[in-house]
Amino acid sequence: MSPPIKVILTKKTGAEPLKISKNENKKLSDIIDQLTDGLDSLVEIYNDSEEDVPLIAFKPNVVESIEKAKKVYGAKHVDDKINKIVQETLSWLPLDEIDLGDEEEEEDDDD
């Protein structure tokens, strides 16, 4: 049997030796590799993330009313009603005639 391998863990108070066997060293190494892979994946997800911008900027009193309505009538029912109203409102606009192409939409600050 081979002698244990020393691993030094650094703490704020100093370094303390940790004695582990080759088998424990292999397991620890595998765990560190998995953690590193997981961290790399998390960093990739973070780097690919985009800011979540709401489609509609509801005023605070409207948000409060929606929340109350969802508690009383249920989220699905209220969501369906709001979607119907928005769809009907958008149907009045000639959106089929507009080609945005690769251009980004300009924000309209009109209330």
Buried (B, 14 or more C-beta within 10 A) or exposed (E): EEEBEEEEEEEEEEEEEEEBEEEBEEEBEEEEEEEEEEEEEEEEEEEEEEEEEEEEEEEEEEEEEBEEBBEEEEEEEBEEEBEEEEEEEEEEEEEEEEEEEEEEEEEEEEE
